Amino acid sequence: MELRFSDPLAIYSNVGIAAGTEGVDIIASYGSYLAGQYKQKLTVEAKHDLDYYTVDYLVLNSSDDTGFIFNSQWGTDKNNWENANKVSMGLIKKLPIVEDNITLYPSLKLGFLWGEQLKDTTYVTADVTVRYAVTDALWIGVIPSYLYAMEGEDLSEWDATAEIGYQF
């Protein structure tokens, strides 16, 4: 099976450096098989000129394209909060829609947010990664996301990310 970097559930190992308007990111991932149809991937990132860090973990059942996800951010400055931290865990599913040209990846996560200048907060996040494969190597996508705080800070946030990718 061919590895497609457009697939957020793709399991592979890599080391990389990226640069953008918010600084330099350093990324390292380790992907491997666990047993049978189960795979795993651990990703560690230093983001925005080492301003904050993320650690993410995915366990994927490749027989039905369902996964368990763990995401974390450490030391981020957001919403006038300094050194805010958050962790979340949940489920993700791959849903091919149009013969692998359009694929949805809905996920639902339960999380916890804390920091020096904010109340401890329990939240839920729902998002759907949408990918359209223009060719085998070129894709475009959008990720709408909604975060709702059930306890703690008063949060109800919509967010979206757009992306274009090319696999060399």
C-alpha positions in Angstrom: 0.0 0.0 0.0 1.3 3.4 -1.0 2.0 6.0 1.8 -0.1 9.1 1.3 1.0 12.1 3.4 -2.5 13.6 2.7 -3.9 11.0 5.1 -3.8 12.3 8.7 -4.0 8.6 9.8 -0.9 7.6 7.8 1.7 5.9 10.0 5.4 6.8 9.2 8.6 8.1 10.9 10.1 11.4 10.0 12.2 14.4 11.2 11.6 17.8 9.8 11.9 21.6 10.0 9.2 24.0 8.8 9.1 27.7 8.7 6.3 30.2 8.4 5.1 33.6 9.5 5.0 32.5 13.1 8.5 31.1 13.2 10.4 27.8 12.9 8.9 24.4 13.9 10.9 21.3 14.6 9.1 18.0 14.1 9.9 14.3 14.9 7.6 11.3 14.5 8.0 7.6 15.1 5.5 5.2 13.5 5.4 1.4 13.9 3.2 -1.7 14.0 2.0 -2.9 17.3 0.4 -6.2 16.5 -1.8 -7.5 13.7 -3.8 -4.7 12.2 -2.8 -2.1 15.0 -0.3 0.7 14.2 1.0 3.6 16.3 2.6 7.0 15.8 4.2 9.3 18.3 4.9 12.9 17.2 6.8 15.6 19.2 6.9 19.2 17.9 8.6 22.4 19.1 6.5 25.2 17.6 6.9 28.9 16.7 10.6 29.3 17.4 10.4 26.9 20.4 7.6 29.0 22.0 5.5 26.0 22.8 5.5 22.2 22.4 3.1 19.4 21.4 3.1 15.7 22.0 0.6 13.6 20.0 -0.1 9.9 20.0 -2.2 7.8 17.6 -3.2 4.1 17.8 -4.9 3.0 14.6 -6.9 -0.1 13.8 -6.1 -0.4 10.1 -8.8 -3.0 9.4 -11.5 -0.5 10.0 -9.6 2.9 9.9 -10.6 3.8 13.4 -8.1 5.3 15.9 -7.6 6.5 19.4 -5.9 9.9 19.6 -4.1 11.8 22.4 -3.1 15.4 21.8 -1.2 17.8 24.1 0.1 21.4 24.0 2.5 22.8 26.6 3.4 26.4 27.3 1.3 28.1 24.6 0.2 31.8 24.9 -3.5 32.1 23.7 -6.5 34.2 24.7 -4.2 36.4 26.9 -3.2 33.3 28.9 0.5 32.7 29.4 1.9 29.2 29.6 -1.5 27.5 29.0 -1.4 23.7 28.7 -4.0 21.3 27.4 -4.4 17.6 26.9 -7.2 15.7 25.1 -8.1 12.2 24.0 -10.7 10.7 21.8 -11.6 8.8 18.7 -11.1 9.4 14.9 -12.5 7.6 11.9 -11.6 7.6 8.2 -14.6 7.9 5.9 -13.9 7.8 2.1 -16.7 9.5 0.3 -16.0 9.6 -3.4 -13.7 6.8 -4.5 -10.9 8.1 -2.3 -11.0 11.5 -3.9 -12.9 13.0 -1.0 -12.2 11.7 2.5 -13.6 12.8 5.9 -11.9 12.2 9.2 -14.3 13.1 12.0 -13.0 13.1 15.5 -14.4 13.7 19.0 -12.2 14.5 22.0 -12.5 15.2 25.7 -9.9 17.5 27.1 -8.5 19.5 30.0 -7.0 23.0 29.9 -5.0 24.6 32.7 -2.5 27.4 33.3 -1.3 30.2 35.4 -4.0 32.8 34.4 -7.0 30.6 33.7 -9.4 28.3 35.5 -9.0 24.6 35.2 -11.3 23.8 32.3 -12.9 20.6 31.0 -13.9 20.8 27.3 -15.0 18.7 24.3 -13.7 19.3 20.8 -15.4 18.1 17.6 -13.7 18.5 14.2 -13.8 17.0 10.7 -10.7 17.0 8.5 -11.9 17.1 4.9 -9.4 16.2 2.1 -9.9 16.3 -1.6 -7.2 14.5 -3.7 -6.7 16.5 -6.9 -4.2 13.9 -8.0 -2.3 11.1 -6.1 0.3 13.7 -5.1 -1.7 17.0 -4.7 -4.5 17.6 -2.2 -6.5 20.4 -0.7 -8.3 20.4 2.6 -10.1 22.2 5.3 -10.5 21.4 9.1 -13.5 23.0 10.8 -13.4 22.6 14.6 -15.6 23.4 17.5 -14.5 23.6 21.1 -17.0 23.8 24.0 -16.0 24.2 27.7 -18.3 22.2 30.0 -16.6 23.5 33.2 -14.1 26.3 34.0 -13.5 29.0 31.5 -16.4 30.2 29.3 -15.3 28.9 25.9 -17.3 28.2 22.8 -15.0 28.5 19.8 -15.2 27.8 16.1 -12.0 27.5 14.2 -10.9 26.4 10.7 -7.7 25.6 9.0 -7.2 25.4 5.2 -4.4 23.5 3.6 -2.8 22.6 0.3 -0.2 19.8 0.1 2.0 18.2 -2.4 3.9 14.9 -2.0 7.2 14.7 -3.8 
